[in-house]
Amino acid sequence: MTARHAIPSPKTTQDLARIAGIQMASGPNVPANLDEAARLIEIAAKAGAKLVALPEYFAIMGMKDTDKVAAREVPGEGPIQAFLAAQAKRHKIWLVGGSLPLVCNNAKKVFNSCLVYNDKGQQVARYDKIHLFGLDLGSEHYREEKTLQPGKEVVTVDTPFGRMGLSICYDLRFPELFRAMAGVDFIVVPSAFTATTGKAHWETLVRARAIENLAYVIAPGQGGYHVSGRETHGDSMIVDPWGNILDRLPRGSGVVIANLNPAYQRSLRNSLPALQHRRLDCSHLSVQNPK
């Protein structure tokens, strides 16, 4: 192996930017959840994070599934979206708004949407969760299709830190979604994995998506016991393109933070050009990349 293709240590190569993921144990009270999110965003920003990602349903984890339908917002309006825009502008960060409920054409359902805001507080991307979670395992029963309308578009967005791919929670189990993102530099997976499925599969899935795409993965999750009685897995983490866990938080509210290192990533992709060796085509999937 020549020096040009040597794999540098991620600890010794100059970093481009710090990124952070936030872990929460949200409840049914939207203002209280926003207050907690604001506290954690400030911690991340003071630690130097230039991009911060919130977990799935950061603003509401209701007592029942229909609570999120009642809290739905019209695109561009509402307290949750106003909060995200204000926080991004205040801290001069790129903010990935985990997910929040937005209206759809069915009054009994919502889109589970991830919104991205730039450091001026402008919304620059929206991804609607494509894959809807369903589980019948012992006493646990989940049917997201009862309250959610699935999205249809793969979404990537150009940022000052590289191209970012957007996904939400259960999407993590569908590698074809990430292949359709066509060589993104990093992927965000805001989640609320159950304690049961998280213990079994979370770390394996997060690291697999990083390794197979040679991309950083930011995986901020809900983690802990919720007022509804639900328990989420947590273990928010940031994983590098080689599958190394750079930071993790097993339980409770807090922040994971790490550095994006583009030189390290380029070296890995040169040394192991797996993305160039692909033989199956995902081009039939529509990809949206807002400018």
C-alpha positions as CSV (number, residue, x, y, z in Angstrom):
1,M,0.0,0.0,0.0
2,T,1.4,3.4,-1.0
3,A,1.5,6.4,1.4
4,R,-1.2,8.0,-0.7
5,H,-3.6,5.2,0.2
6,A,-2.5,4.8,3.8
7,I,-5.3,5.1,6.3
8,P,-4.6,8.0,8.7
9,S,-5.6,8.0,12.3
10,P,-8.8,10.0,12.8
11,K,-7.1,11.4,15.9
12,T,-4.2,13.0,14.0
13,T,-5.8,14.4,10.8
14,Q,-7.2,17.9,10.8
15,D,-10.9,18.0,11.2
16,L,-13.4,20.0,9.2
17,A,-16.2,20.5,11.7
18,R,-17.8,19.3,14.9
19,I,-21.2,17.6,14.7
20,A,-23.5,16.7,17.5
21,G,-26.5,14.5,18.2
22,I,-29.0,15.1,21.0
23,Q,-30.6,12.4,23.2
24,M,-33.9,13.0,25.0
25,A,-36.7,11.3,26.8
26,S,-39.5,13.4,25.5
27,G,-43.0,13.5,26.9
28,P,-46.5,14.7,25.9
29,N,-45.9,18.4,26.7
30,V,-44.6,20.2,23.7
31,P,-43.3,23.4,25.4
32,A,-41.5,21.4,28.0
33,N,-39.8,19.3,25.3
34,L,-38.8,22.4,23.4
35,D,-37.2,23.8,26.6
36,E,-35.2,20.7,27.1
37,A,-34.2,20.6,23.5
38,A,-33.0,24.2,23.7
39,R,-30.9,23.4,26.8
40,L,-29.2,20.6,25.0
41,I,-28.7,22.5,21.7
42,E,-27.0,25.2,23.7
43,I,-24.6,22.7,25.3
44,A,-23.8,21.3,21.8
45,A,-23.2,24.7,20.3
46,K,-21.0,25.8,23.2
47,A,-18.9,22.6,22.7
48,G,-18.2,23.8,19.1
49,A,-20.8,21.9,17.2
50,K,-21.6,23.4,13.8
51,L,-24.3,20.9,13.0
52,V,-26.7,19.5,15.6
53,A,-29.3,16.8,15.1
54,L,-32.3,16.2,17.3
55,P,-34.0,12.8,17.8
56,E,-37.2,11.5,16.3
57,Y,-40.3,13.1,17.9
58,F,-38.2,15.4,20.0
59,A,-41.1,17.8,20.5
60,I,-43.8,15.2,21.4
61,M,-43.9,11.6,22.6
62,G,-47.6,11.4,23.5
63,M,-49.6,9.3,25.8
64,K,-51.1,7.6,22.7
65,D,-50.3,7.5,19.0
66,T,-53.0,10.0,18.0
67,D,-51.4,12.7,20.2
68,K,-49.0,13.5,17.4
69,V,-51.8,14.0,15.0
70,A,-53.4,16.6,17.3
71,A,-50.0,18.4,17.5
72,R,-49.5,18.4,13.7
73,E,-48.3,21.6,12.0
74,V,-48.8,23.1,8.6
75,P,-45.4,23.4,6.7
76,G,-43.9,26.8,7.5
77,E,-46.1,27.4,10.5
78,G,-46.4,26.4,14.1
79,P,-44.4,26.6,17.4
80,I,-42.1,23.6,16.6
81,Q,-40.9,24.9,13.3
82,A,-40.5,28.4,14.7
83,F,-38.4,26.9,17.5
84,L,-36.1,25.1,15.1
85,A,-35.6,28.2,12.9
86,A,-34.9,30.4,16.0
87,Q,-32.4,28.0,17.5
88,A,-30.5,27.5,14.3
89,K,-30.3,31.3,13.8
90,R,-29.4,32.0,17.4
91,H,-26.6,29.6,17.7
92,K,-25.5,30.0,14.0
93,I,-25.6,26.2,13.5
94,W,-27.2,23.8,11.0
95,L,-30.0,22.1,12.8
96,V,-31.6,18.8,11.9
97,G,-35.0,18.9,13.4
98,G,-35.2,15.1,14.2
99,S,-38.8,14.6,13.3
100,L,-42.1,16.4,13.9
101,P,-45.7,15.8,12.7
102,L,-46.8,17.7,9.6
103,V,-50.2,17.7,7.9
104,C,-51.0,15.4,5.1
105,N,-54.2,14.9,3.0
106,N,-55.7,12.5,5.6
107,A,-57.1,14.2,8.7
108,K,-56.4,11.1,10.8
109,K,-52.7,10.9,9.8
110,V,-49.5,13.0,9.5
111,F,-46.2,12.9,7.8
112,N,-43.3,12.1,10.2
113,S,-41.0,14.8,8.8
114,C,-37.3,15.7,9.3
115,L,-36.6,19.4,8.6
116,V,-33.2,20.9,8.1
117,Y,-32.4,24.6,8.9
118,N,-29.2,26.4,7.9
119,D,-27.3,28.7,10.2
120,K,-29.5,31.6,9.2
121,G,-32.6,29.9,10.4
122,Q,-33.9,29.1,6.9
123,Q,-35.4,25.7,6.1
124,V,-33.4,24.0,3.4
125,A,-34.7,20.5,3.3
126,R,-37.5,18.2,4.3
127,Y,-37.6,14.4,4.4
128,D,-40.8,12.5,5.1
129,K,-40.2,9.1,6.7
130,I,-40.7,6.4,4.0
131,H,-40.7,3.1,6.0
132,L,-43.3,2.8,8.7
133,F,-42.6,0.7,11.8
134,G,-44.7,-2.3,12.6
135,L,-44.1,-4.8,15.4
136,D,-46.0,-7.6,17.1
137,L,-43.6,-9.1,19.7
138,G,-44.9,-10.3,23.1
139,S,-46.7,-7.4,24.7
140,E,-45.3,-4.8,22.3
141,H,-47.5,-3.8,19.3
142,Y,-46.8,-0.9,17.0
143,R,-48.6,0.0,13.7
144,E,-47.3,3.3,12.5
145,E,-49.4,3.1,9.3
146,K,-52.5,3.8,11.5
147,T,-51.3,7.4,12.1
148,L,-48.6,8.1,9.5
149,Q,-48.6,8.8,5.8
150,P,-45.4,7.4,4.2
151,G,-43.1,9.6,2.3
152,K,-41.9,8.8,-1.3
153,E,-38.7,10.7,-1.9
154,V,-35.0,10.1,-0.9
155,V,-33.6,13.4,0.3
156,T,-30.0,14.6,0.4
157,V,-28.8,18.2,1.0
158,D,-25.5,20.0,0.5
159,T,-24.1,21.6,3.6
160,P,-20.8,23.4,4.3
161,F,-19.6,20.1,5.8
162,G,-20.4,17.8,2.9
163,R,-23.5,16.2,1.5
164,M,-25.9,14.9,4.1
165,G,-28.5,12.1,3.7
166,L,-31.7,12.1,5.7
167,S,-33.5,9.2,7.2
168,I,-35.7,8.4,10.3
169,C,-35.5,5.5,12.7
170,Y,-37.0,2.4,11.0
171,D,-35.5,3.5,7.7
172,L,-32.2,2.2,9.2
173,R,-33.3,-1.4,8.4
174,F,-33.5,-0.7,4.7
175,P,-30.0,-0.4,3.2
176,E,-31.4,0.3,-0.3
177,L,-32.5,3.8,0.9
178,F,-29.0,4.7,1.8
179,R,-27.5,3.3,-1.4
180,A,-29.9,5.6,-3.3
181,M,-28.3,8.6,-1.6
182,A,-25.4,8.2,-4.0
183,G,-22.2,8.8,-2.0
184,V,-23.3,11.1,0.7
185,D,-20.6,12.2,3.2
186,F,-22.7,11.7,6.3
187,I,-26.1,10.4,7.2
188,V,-28.4,11.4,10.0
189,V,-30.8,8.9,11.6
190,P,-33.0,10.5,14.3
191,S,-34.7,7.7,16.1
192,A,-36.9,6.3,18.8
193,F,-36.0,2.6,18.8
194,T,-37.9,0.5,21.3
195,A,-35.8,-0.9,24.1
196,T,-36.3,-4.4,22.8
197,T,-35.3,-3.9,19.1
198,G,-32.7,-1.4,20.1
199,K,-30.9,-3.9,22.4
200,A,-30.9,-6.5,19.7
201,H,-30.1,-4.5,16.6
202,W,-29.4,-0.7,17.0
203,E,-25.6,-0.7,17.2
204,T,-25.2,-3.3,14.5
205,L,-27.5,-1.4,12.1
206,V,-25.9,2.0,12.7
207,R,-22.4,0.7,12.2
208,A,-23.4,-1.3,9.1
209,R,-24.9,1.7,7.4
210,A,-21.6,3.6,8.1
211,I,-19.4,0.8,6.9
212,E,-21.2,0.0,3.7
213,N,-21.5,3.6,2.6
214,L,-18.1,4.7,4.0
215,A,-20.0,7.6,5.5
216,Y,-20.3,9.1,9.0
217,V,-23.5,8.4,10.7
218,I,-25.1,10.6,13.3
219,A,-27.7,8.6,15.2
220,P,-29.5,10.7,17.9
221,G,-32.2,8.8,19.7
222,Q,-34.9,8.9,22.3
223,G,-33.5,7.2,25.4
224,G,-35.3,6.3,28.6
225,Y,-38.7,5.9,30.2
226,H,-41.5,8.1,28.9
227,V,-44.7,9.2,30.6
228,S,-46.7,6.9,28.4
229,G,-44.9,3.9,29.9
230,R,-42.9,3.3,26.7
231,E,-39.2,2.7,27.0
232,T,-36.8,3.7,24.2
233,H,-33.3,2.4,23.7
234,G,-31.2,5.5,23.5
235,D,-27.5,4.7,22.9
236,S,-27.2,7.7,20.6
237,M,-23.9,7.6,18.8
238,I,-21.7,9.0,16.1
239,V,-19.9,6.4,13.9
240,D,-17.1,7.1,11.5
241,P,-16.9,5.6,7.9
242,W,-14.8,2.6,9.2
243,G,-17.5,1.7,11.7
244,N,-15.7,3.1,14.8
245,I,-18.0,4.6,17.4
246,L,-16.6,8.1,18.1
247,D,-19.1,9.0,20.9
248,R,-22.1,7.4,22.5
249,L,-24.6,8.0,25.3
250,P,-26.4,4.9,26.6
251,R,-29.3,6.5,28.5
252,G,-30.8,9.8,29.5
253,S,-30.7,13.3,28.2
254,G,-27.4,14.6,26.8
255,V,-25.2,15.2,23.8
256,V,-22.8,13.1,21.7
257,I,-20.2,15.0,19.7
258,A,-17.4,14.2,17.3
259,N,-15.4,15.6,14.4
260,L,-16.1,15.1,10.7
261,N,-12.7,14.4,9.1
262,P,-12.9,14.6,5.3
263,A,-9.3,13.7,4.7
264,Y,-9.7,10.5,6.7
265,Q,-12.9,9.7,4.8
266,R,-11.3,10.3,1.4
267,S,-8.4,8.0,2.3
268,L,-10.8,5.2,3.3
269,R,-12.7,5.5,0.1
270,N,-9.5,5.5,-1.9
271,S,-8.2,2.5,0.0
272,L,-11.4,0.5,-0.2
273,P,-13.3,1.8,-3.2
274,A,-16.4,-0.3,-2.5
275,L,-18.8,2.5,-3.7
276,Q,-17.1,2.3,-7.1
277,H,-17.4,-1.5,-7.2
278,R,-21.2,-1.6,-7.0
279,R,-22.9,-3.6,-9.7
280,L,-26.6,-3.1,-8.8
281,D,-28.4,0.1,-9.8
282,C,-30.7,2.0,-7.5
283,S,-31.2,4.8,-10.0
284,H,-34.9,4.0,-10.3
285,L,-35.4,5.6,-6.9
286,S,-36.1,9.4,-7.0
287,V,-33.6,11.5,-5.1
288,Q,-34.4,15.1,-4.1
289,N,-31.4,17.4,-3.4
290,P,-32.7,20.9,-2.6
291,K,-30.3,23.8,-3.5
